[in-house]
Amino acid sequence: MTIQSTTPLSAGIERPTFDEELVARATKLIPLIREHSTEGSANGQISPVVIDALEAEGLLNLLVPRRLGGQEASMRTVVEVLAEISRGDGSTGWVASLLNAGTWFGTTFTEQAQNDLFAGSPNTRISAIFTPGSTMKRVEGGYVVSGRWPYSSGAFAANWAALGIALDVPEGEDPRAIALFSRDQYTIEESWYVTGMKGTASNTVVMNEQFVPDHRVQSFAGMRDAQYLTPYADRERNSRMTFIAVAALVLISPQLGLARHALELTLQKLPEKPVAYTRYTAAKNSPVHQLGVAQAATKIRLAELLAGNAADLIDQFAYEGHLQDIETRAQIRNDIGFIADFAKEAIDALLTANGAGSFAEPNVLSRIWRDSEIGARHAYVTAEVGKELYGRVLLGADDPITMDV
């Protein structure tokens, strides 16, 4: 592991700690989240009652600095909070994950941009889509942007959007940037017609000829390497966290919660269930079911261990004021793919143990399975991409790295 120095943090920076109280707030909301989960899935959007409850408990500004009214939580805490929300419902956990990530991105911009975002409102919520989906022209003081950005999870609950744009730069430079737009500058077009994560309302943001000032634009390359525009990077731990690692880790947190929920339901309902076409009158006495549940529980635990280790690495480097070296970043990206696979495999094994009825439309296990299968296919989560990246770095491949890390 190679330490790359960046701006050292000033003395007195708070060490990252695990906040059990924040996690308890998420756990407390699980009954409410589950009560409205079917409604959210049917309506294609999380219930406002749930969004309001998450906000009231301070669970949508987990990574926002305290100076702006946020929780300034450690990454380990964030992963566990988001996993618990997702144990209530996958769509709710996904929306909470994306809103927390997007709102954190906003805190890395210039101080003027942060004032625009948070002045008088610690509960600012920002949705985010990195992929450039725009046309733009340079004007005095900024840019005029038009475009379409699909898959904008949680945009319905946001009052700002962080959108990917492509700048006109010299050949060889990375043109990508992220720009901040207020809710009155864009519309949302319904386009999210899927079998899983139905309540995320991951629709398309549409914008036509809207101005964004220079102070609300930040280069993607700078953000990727934790060279943010915020003037508080030498005073705030979370302003030193590595961009891609954080973005990917929040996306994997729902998988942990979904797998936990599947195990919870299995342990409640399976033990006394007769095993069809066998002499076992209770599945708890069936070796096949014993082995399947044990294997699933172990894979969930392995996923949790990998997620906790990744969170601790992000917290450690940020606290010390160092940029994560490329091997550590590649390791985290690789491990995130394994977390997704472990969670999916565990859920699959649990549905097999519970039987074909698990796939009935009203069965919560069916929704858990569909949500997991959709969420695990996000580009930042796909296992094979992370394996390729990590293998390239470990072996010192001649070709350059083929993805952001």
C-alpha positions, 0 to 999 in steps of 0.5 A: 500500500503506497501513501500519496500525500495530498493537503494534510489535515489540520490538527484536531480533526475528529477521528471517524467513529461508528455512530450507533445512534444514527444506525438506531434511527434507521432501524426504528424506521423499518416498520414505517418503511415496510408499511409503505413499501408496496405503495411505493412499488405500485406508484413507482415512487417512494411515499412522501411519508417515508421521505419525510421520516428519513429527513426528520431523522437526519438520514438524508444528509449523512455525509454533509458537514456539521457546519452545513447542518449535516451528520458528517458521519463516517463511511462505516456508519453510512454503510450501516445506516443505508443497509438498515434502510434497505432492510426495510425496502430496497427501493427506499434504501436505493433512493436514500443511498443516491440522495446521500451520495449526490448531496455529498458531491455538492459539499465538495464544490466551491464555497459559493456553490455550497452557499447556493445549495445549503443557505438556510436549508440543511435538508438540501437534497441532490440527485446525481447523474455523472454521464454527460448527456448534454449539449452546451455552449460557453457564455460569459460567466458559465455555460448554457446547457441542454440535455437528457439524463436517464436513470436519475434515481430519487430526482423526484425527492431532490431540489437540486441535480448534479449532472454530467456535462462535457466541456470543450477542452484541449485534445487529450484532456478529460472533458467530463465535469459535473454541474449543479442545477436547481429544481426549477431548471429541469423537468422529470420525464417518466421512463422507469418501467422495470421489474425491480427497484420500482419505487426509485422513480429513476426517471429522465431529467430533461433540461433546455437552454439553462445557465450554470455559472462557473462556480457550480461546475467541477471537473470529474477528473479532479473529483475522481482524485479527491482534488475538490474545489471546497476550501474546507478540505484541510479541515473536514475529513469527508472532504478528502474521501475518494469520489468513486470509492464512496459512490460505489460503496453507497450503491452496494449498501442496499444489497446488504440490507436486501440480503439481511431482509431475505434471511430475516424472513427465512428464519421466521417462516421456513423452520416449520414449513413442510418439505413437499414430496419428502418425509420432512414435516419441518424444513428445520430438520432437512439437511438440504435446507440447513446447508442452504441457509448456512451457506447464505448466512455465511455469504451475507457475513462475508459481504458485510466484512468486505463492505466494512473493510472498504468503508474503514479504508475510505475513512482511514485515508480521509482522516490521515489526509492522503489520497488512496493509492491506485491499488487500494482504490482498485481493491475497493472496486473489486471487493464491491463486485464480490459484495454484490455477488455474495448478496445475490447468491445468498438471496438466490439460495434463500429463495430456493430454500423457501420454494417456488412460492417465493416468486409469487407477486405478493411475496416480499421475497420476490420483490427482494430478489428483483430489487437485488438483481436490478441494483447489482447491475449498476456499472459501478457494481458489476463484478467483472469490471472490478476484477479486471481493474484489480487484476490489471493493477496487481499484474502491472498490465501494459495497457492503461486502466480502462475505467475510472477508479 
